Amino acid sequence: MITTRSDQTVLVFNPLTRTRSDVVRLPTEVASGAQMRDAVTGKGVPCQTLPDGTTVFVAADVPS
């Protein structure tokens, strides 16, 4: 689960039976200057906003 200071939450779900890492695409832009943080590890999650407004990041080692 990724949380932001603005109390917006992004939940990444893995339906597979194994741990998985993959790119996540959010259809809306994350607020300028927002920081994404992994709620389990507390580590920051780098993200990038594309020219079309889509925000992308890598969800690493998401358990099944």
Biopython code that builds the backbone (N, CA, C, O; Angstrom):
import numpy as np
from Bio.PDB.StructureBuilder import StructureBuilder

atoms = [
    (1, "MET", "N", (0.846, -1.166, 0.000)),
    (1, "MET", "CA", (0.000, 0.000, 0.000)),
    (1, "MET", "C", (0.895, 1.233, 0.000)),
    (1, "MET", "O", (1.873, 1.298, 0.745)),
    (2, "ILE", "N", (0.566, 2.183, -0.816)),
    (2, "ILE", "CA", (1.304, 3.436, -0.918)),
    (2, "ILE", "C", (0.419, 4.539, -0.353)),
    (2, "ILE", "O", (-0.748, 4.651, -0.729)),
    (3, "THR", "N", (0.960, 5.349, 0.541)),
    (3, "THR", "CA", (0.191, 6.457, 1.072)),
    (3, "THR", "C", (0.906, 7.759, 0.779)),
    (3, "THR", "O", (2.119, 7.775, 0.573)),
    (4, "THR", "N", (0.164, 8.839, 0.759)),
    (4, "THR", "CA", (0.724, 10.161, 0.532)),
    (4, "THR", "C", (0.333, 11.065, 1.696)),
    (4, "THR", "O", (-0.599, 10.750, 2.437)),
    (5, "ARG", "N", (1.030, 12.174, 1.863)),
    (5, "ARG", "CA", (0.721, 13.111, 2.944)),
    (5, "ARG", "C", (-0.671, 13.707, 2.793)),
    (5, "ARG", "O", (-1.247, 14.163, 3.781)),
    (6, "SER", "N", (-1.213, 13.718, 1.619)),
    (6, "SER", "CA", (-2.524, 14.314, 1.397)),
    (6, "SER", "C", (-3.642, 13.338, 1.730)),
    (6, "SER", "O", (-4.795, 13.573, 1.369)),
    (7, "ASP", "N", (-3.321, 12.260, 2.405)),
    (7, "ASP", "CA", (-4.286, 11.241, 2.819)),
    (7, "ASP", "C", (-4.963, 10.539, 1.654)),
    (7, "ASP", "O", (-6.046, 9.974, 1.804)),
    (8, "GLN", "N", (-4.327, 10.575, 0.503)),
    (8, "GLN", "CA", (-4.797, 9.780, -0.620)),
    (8, "GLN", "C", (-4.047, 8.460, -0.555)),
    (8, "GLN", "O", (-2.849, 8.438, -0.271)),
    (9, "THR", "N", (-4.734, 7.375, -0.813)),
    (9, "THR", "CA", (-4.119, 6.061, -0.713)),
    (9, "THR", "C", (-4.228, 5.334, -2.045)),
    (9, "THR", "O", (-5.263, 5.376, -2.709)),
    (10, "VAL", "N", (-3.143, 4.667, -2.425)),
    (10, "VAL", "CA", (-3.125, 3.811, -3.603)),
    (10, "VAL", "C", (-2.838, 2.404, -3.103)),
    (10, "VAL", "O", (-1.799, 2.167, -2.487)),
    (11, "LEU", "N", (-3.726, 1.487, -3.355)),
    (11, "LEU", "CA", (-3.550, 0.104, -2.946)),
    (11, "LEU", "C", (-3.173, -0.714, -4.170)),
    (11, "LEU", "O", (-3.877, -0.685, -5.180)),
    (12, "VAL", "N", (-2.059, -1.447, -4.087)),
    (12, "VAL", "CA", (-1.610, -2.304, -5.179)),
    (12, "VAL", "C", (-1.922, -3.744, -4.792)),
    (12, "VAL", "O", (-1.462, -4.232, -3.759)),
    (13, "PHE", "N", (-2.706, -4.420, -5.626)),
    (13, "PHE", "CA", (-3.153, -5.785, -5.359)),
    (13, "PHE", "C", (-2.488, -6.746, -6.333)),
    (13, "PHE", "O", (-2.437, -6.481, -7.534)),
    (14, "ASN", "N", (-1.983, -7.852, -5.822)),
    (14, "ASN", "CA", (-1.343, -8.876, -6.641)),
    (14, "ASN", "C", (-2.196, -10.145, -6.602)),
    (14, "ASN", "O", (-2.215, -10.829, -5.578)),
    (15, "PRO", "N", (-2.905, -10.482, -7.690)),
    (15, "PRO", "CA", (-3.759, -11.666, -7.695)),
    (15, "PRO", "C", (-2.997, -12.975, -7.964)),
    (15, "PRO", "O", (-3.580, -14.057, -7.905)),
    (16, "LEU", "N", (-1.711, -12.872, -8.254)),
    (16, "LEU", "CA", (-0.935, -14.071, -8.556)),
    (16, "LEU", "C", (-0.565, -14.820, -7.283)),
    (16, "LEU", "O", (-0.708, -14.291, -6.181)),
    (17, "THR", "N", (-0.096, -16.036, -7.434)),
    (17, "THR", "CA", (0.287, -16.854, -6.277)),
    (17, "THR", "C", (1.766, -16.706, -5.931)),
    (17, "THR", "O", (2.308, -17.495, -5.158)),
    (18, "ARG", "N", (2.411, -15.700, -6.502)),
    (18, "ARG", "CA", (3.833, -15.455, -6.229)),
    (18, "ARG", "C", (4.066, -13.959, -6.067)),
    (18, "ARG", "O", (3.266, -13.141, -6.519)),
    (19, "THR", "N", (5.162, -13.618, -5.421)),
    (19, "THR", "CA", (5.546, -12.225, -5.276)),
    (19, "THR", "C", (5.798, -11.629, -6.650)),
    (19, "THR", "O", (6.311, -12.300, -7.545)),
    (20, "ARG", "N", (5.435, -10.369, -6.809)),
    (20, "ARG", "CA", (5.521, -9.758, -8.143)),
    (20, "ARG", "C", (5.973, -8.299, -8.048)),
    (20, "ARG", "O", (5.621, -7.595, -7.101)),
    (21, "SER", "N", (6.746, -7.855, -9.022)),
    (21, "SER", "CA", (7.117, -6.450, -9.189)),
    (21, "SER", "C", (6.684, -6.033, -10.584)),
    (21, "SER", "O", (6.885, -6.771, -11.549)),
    (22, "ASP", "N", (6.086, -4.841, -10.691)),
    (22, "ASP", "CA", (5.619, -4.386, -11.998)),
    (22, "ASP", "C", (5.390, -2.876, -11.961)),
    (22, "ASP", "O", (5.346, -2.269, -10.891)),
    (23, "VAL", "N", (5.246, -2.286, -13.137)),
    (23, "VAL", "CA", (4.971, -0.861, -13.260)),
    (23, "VAL", "C", (3.485, -0.633, -13.006)),
    (23, "VAL", "O", (2.637, -1.371, -13.507)),
    (24, "VAL", "N", (3.181, 0.399, -12.222)),
    (24, "VAL", "CA", (1.799, 0.794, -11.950)),
    (24, "VAL", "C", (1.559, 2.128, -12.636)),
    (24, "VAL", "O", (2.390, 3.033, -12.553)),
    (25, "ARG", "N", (0.429, 2.252, -13.310)),
    (25, "ARG", "CA", (0.057, 3.494, -13.988)),
    (25, "ARG", "C", (-1.211, 4.028, -13.344)),
    (25, "ARG", "O", (-2.237, 3.350, -13.297)),
    (26, "LEU", "N", (-1.119, 5.266, -12.844)),
    (26, "LEU", "CA", (-2.291, 5.930, -12.273)),
    (26, "LEU", "C", (-2.835, 6.884, -13.323)),
    (26, "LEU", "O", (-2.077, 7.681, -13.876)),
    (27, "PRO", "N", (-4.123, 6.824, -13.609)),
    (27, "PRO", "CA", (-4.670, 7.647, -14.681)),
    (27, "PRO", "C", (-4.679, 9.140, -14.382)),
    (27, "PRO", "O", (-4.859, 9.944, -15.296)),
    (28, "THR", "N", (-4.492, 9.524, -13.139)),
    (28, "THR", "CA", (-4.493, 10.949, -12.790)),
    (28, "THR", "C", (-3.141, 11.355, -12.239)),
    (28, "THR", "O", (-2.398, 10.536, -11.699)),
    (29, "GLU", "N", (-2.837, 12.625, -12.385)),
    (29, "GLU", "CA", (-1.568, 13.162, -11.919)),
    (29, "GLU", "C", (-1.550, 13.251, -10.399)),
    (29, "GLU", "O", (-2.522, 13.699, -9.790)),
    (30, "VAL", "N", (-0.457, 12.830, -9.790)),
    (30, "VAL", "CA", (-0.262, 12.990, -8.354)),
    (30, "VAL", "C", (0.084, 14.459, -8.133)),
    (30, "VAL", "O", (0.787, 15.065, -8.942)),
    (31, "ALA", "N", (-0.406, 15.023, -7.047)),
    (31, "ALA", "CA", (-0.179, 16.448, -6.770)),
    (31, "ALA", "C", (1.292, 16.808, -6.889)),
    (31, "ALA", "O", (2.162, 16.036, -6.486)),
    (32, "SER", "N", (1.566, 17.976, -7.442)),
    (32, "SER", "CA", (2.938, 18.440, -7.620)),
    (32, "SER", "C", (3.679, 18.442, -6.297)),
    (32, "SER", "O", (3.186, 18.979, -5.305)),
    (33, "GLY", "N", (4.862, 17.843, -6.277)),
    (33, "GLY", "CA", (5.675, 17.795, -5.066)),
    (33, "GLY", "C", (5.262, 16.694, -4.098)),
    (33, "GLY", "O", (5.871, 16.548, -3.038)),
    (34, "ALA", "N", (4.242, 15.922, -4.440)),
    (34, "ALA", "CA", (3.796, 14.844, -3.553)),
    (34, "ALA", "C", (4.859, 13.757, -3.479)),
    (34, "ALA", "O", (5.580, 13.506, -4.445)),
    (35, "GLN", "N", (4.943, 13.130, -2.339)),
    (35, "GLN", "CA", (5.872, 12.019, -2.160)),
    (35, "GLN", "C", (5.066, 10.763, -1.884)),
    (35, "GLN", "O", (4.129, 10.765, -1.086)),
    (36, "MET", "N", (5.451, 9.689, -2.564)),
    (36, "MET", "CA", (4.795, 8.410, -2.329)),
    (36, "MET", "C", (5.679, 7.602, -1.390)),
    (36, "MET", "O", (6.905, 7.632, -1.487)),
    (37, "ARG", "N", (5.034, 6.878, -0.480)),
    (37, "ARG", "CA", (5.767, 6.115, 0.521)),
    (37, "ARG", "C", (5.110, 4.756, 0.685)),
    (37, "ARG", "O", (3.884, 4.652, 0.734)),
    (38, "ASP", "N", (5.931, 3.713, 0.771)),
    (38, "ASP", "CA", (5.439, 2.357, 1.005)),
    (38, "ASP", "C", (4.993, 2.272, 2.464)),
    (38, "ASP", "O", (5.797, 2.486, 3.371)),
    (39, "ALA", "N", (3.725, 1.964, 2.694)),
    (39, "ALA", "CA", (3.175, 1.939, 4.049)),
    (39, "ALA", "C", (3.770, 0.817, 4.895)),
    (39, "ALA", "O", (3.760, 0.913, 6.122)),
    (40, "VAL", "N", (4.284, -0.240, 4.277)),
    (40, "VAL", "CA", (4.861, -1.357, 5.025)),
    (40, "VAL", "C", (6.304, -1.072, 5.416)),
    (40, "VAL", "O", (6.681, -1.245, 6.575)),
    (41, "THR", "N", (7.116, -0.635, 4.451)),
    (41, "THR", "CA", (8.547, -0.428, 4.725)),
    (41, "THR", "C", (8.864, 0.989, 5.165)),
    (41, "THR", "O", (9.897, 1.229, 5.791)),
    (42, "GLY", "N", (7.986, 1.932, 4.843)),
    (42, "GLY", "CA", (8.239, 3.330, 5.168)),
    (42, "GLY", "C", (9.184, 4.014, 4.193)),
    (42, "GLY", "O", (9.494, 5.194, 4.362)),
    (43, "LYS", "N", (9.639, 3.305, 3.190)),
    (43, "LYS", "CA", (10.569, 3.866, 2.204)),
    (43, "LYS", "C", (9.811, 4.662, 1.140)),
    (43, "LYS", "O", (8.675, 4.342, 0.790)),
    (44, "GLY", "N", (10.467, 5.701, 0.640)),
    (44, "GLY", "CA", (9.899, 6.481, -0.444)),
    (44, "GLY", "C", (9.833, 5.668, -1.722)),
    (44, "GLY", "O", (10.687, 4.817, -1.968)),
    (45, "VAL", "N", (8.828, 5.926, -2.528)),
    (45, "VAL", "CA", (8.662, 5.232, -3.806)),
    (45, "VAL", "C", (8.790, 6.277, -4.910)),
    (45, "VAL", "O", (7.939, 7.159, -5.028)),
    (46, "PRO", "N", (9.855, 6.187, -5.727)),
    (46, "PRO", "CA", (10.006, 7.150, -6.819)),
    (46, "PRO", "C", (8.857, 7.024, -7.819)),
    (46, "PRO", "O", (8.438, 5.919, -8.163)),
    (47, "CYS", "N", (8.358, 8.164, -8.277)),
    (47, "CYS", "CA", (7.294, 8.147, -9.274)),
    (47, "CYS", "C", (7.583, 9.222, -10.306)),
    (47, "CYS", "O", (8.371, 10.137, -10.068)),
    (48, "GLN", "N", (6.938, 9.098, -11.449)),
    (48, "GLN", "CA", (7.146, 10.043, -12.537)),
    (48, "GLN", "C", (5.798, 10.366, -13.177)),
    (48, "GLN", "O", (4.979, 9.476, -13.408)),
    (49, "THR", "N", (5.581, 11.642, -13.457)),
    (49, "THR", "CA", (4.380, 12.056, -14.175)),
    (49, "THR", "C", (4.732, 12.209, -15.647)),
    (49, "THR", "O", (5.655, 12.941, -16.004)),
    (50, "LEU", "N", (3.992, 11.516, -16.488)),
    (50, "LEU", "CA", (4.223, 11.540, -17.926)),
    (50, "LEU", "C", (3.526, 12.749, -18.548)),
    (50, "LEU", "O", (2.655, 13.347, -17.916)),
    (51, "PRO", "N", (3.896, 13.118, -19.776)),
    (51, "PRO", "CA", (3.289, 14.286, -20.432)),
    (51, "PRO", "C", (1.756, 14.222, -20.536)),
    (51, "PRO", "O", (1.098, 15.261, -20.580)),
    (52, "ASP", "N", (1.194, 13.025, -20.575)),
    (52, "ASP", "CA", (-0.268, 12.900, -20.684)),
    (52, "ASP", "C", (-0.969, 12.986, -19.327)),
    (52, "ASP", "O", (-2.190, 12.841, -19.256)),
    (53, "GLY", "N", (-0.202, 13.222, -18.236)),
    (53, "GLY", "CA", (-0.780, 13.341, -16.899)),
    (53, "GLY", "C", (-0.798, 12.049, -16.109)),
    (53, "GLY", "O", (-1.101, 12.062, -14.916)),
    (54, "THR", "N", (-0.480, 10.936, -16.746)),
    (54, "THR", "CA", (-0.420, 9.655, -16.062)),
    (54, "THR", "C", (0.795, 9.620, -15.127)),
    (54, "THR", "O", (1.876, 10.079, -15.495)),
    (55, "THR", "N", (0.615, 9.083, -13.935)),
    (55, "THR", "CA", (1.723, 8.927, -12.994)),
    (55, "THR", "C", (2.104, 7.451, -12.972)),
    (55, "THR", "O", (1.234, 6.583, -12.895)),
    (56, "VAL", "N", (3.403, 7.164, -13.039)),
    (56, "VAL", "CA", (3.872, 5.778, -13.029)),
    (56, "VAL", "C", (4.886, 5.578, -11.907)),
    (56, "VAL", "O", (5.623, 6.494, -11.544)),
    (57, "PHE", "N", (4.905, 4.357, -11.365)),
    (57, "PHE", "CA", (5.904, 3.949, -10.385)),
    (57, "PHE", "C", (6.032, 2.434, -10.423)),
    (57, "PHE", "O", (5.186, 1.751, -10.999)),
    (58, "VAL", "N", (7.076, 1.914, -9.817)),
    (58, "VAL", "CA", (7.283, 0.472, -9.750)),
    (58, "VAL", "C", (6.825, -0.012, -8.386)),
    (58, "VAL", "O", (7.302, 0.463, -7.355)),
    (59, "ALA", "N", (5.901, -0.956, -8.388)),
    (59, "ALA", "CA", (5.481, -1.627, -7.162)),
    (59, "ALA", "C", (6.366, -2.859, -7.040)),
    (59, "ALA", "O", (6.199, -3.831, -7.777)),
    (60, "ALA", "N", (7.304, -2.811, -6.106)),
    (60, "ALA", "CA", (8.314, -3.875, -5.992)),
    (60, "ALA", "C", (7.943, -4.894, -4.924)),
    (60, "ALA", "O", (7.500, -4.543, -3.830)),
    (61, "ASP", "N", (8.132, -6.146, -5.261)),
    (61, "ASP", "CA", (7.974, -7.265, -4.323)),
    (61, "ASP", "C", (6.615, -7.261, -3.629)),
    (61, "ASP", "O", (6.540, -7.382, -2.406)),
    (62, "VAL", "N", (5.547, -7.123, -4.402)),
    (62, "VAL", "CA", (4.194, -7.152, -3.852)),
    (62, "VAL", "C", (3.841, -8.613, -3.577)),
    (62, "VAL", "O", (3.853, -9.433, -4.495)),
    (63, "PRO", "N", (3.528, -8.946, -2.320)),
    (63, "PRO", "CA", (3.217, -10.353, -1.995)),
    (63, "PRO", "C", (1.900, -10.794, -2.604)),
    (63, "PRO", "O", (1.059, -9.978, -2.979)),
    (64, "SER", "N", (1.743, -12.115, -2.692)),
    (64, "SER", "CA", (0.497, -12.665, -3.250)),
    (64, "SER", "C", (-0.613, -12.621, -2.223)),
    (64, "SER", "O", (-1.735, -13.041, -2.509)),
]
sb = StructureBuilder()
sb.init_structure("model")
sb.init_model(0)
sb.init_chain("A")
sb.init_seg("    ")
for serial, (resi, resn, name, xyz) in enumerate(atoms, 1):
    if name == "N":
        sb.init_residue(resn, " ", resi, " ")
    sb.init_atom(name, np.array(xyz, "f"), 0.0, 1.0, " ", f" {name:<3s}", serial, name[0])
structure = sb.get_structure()
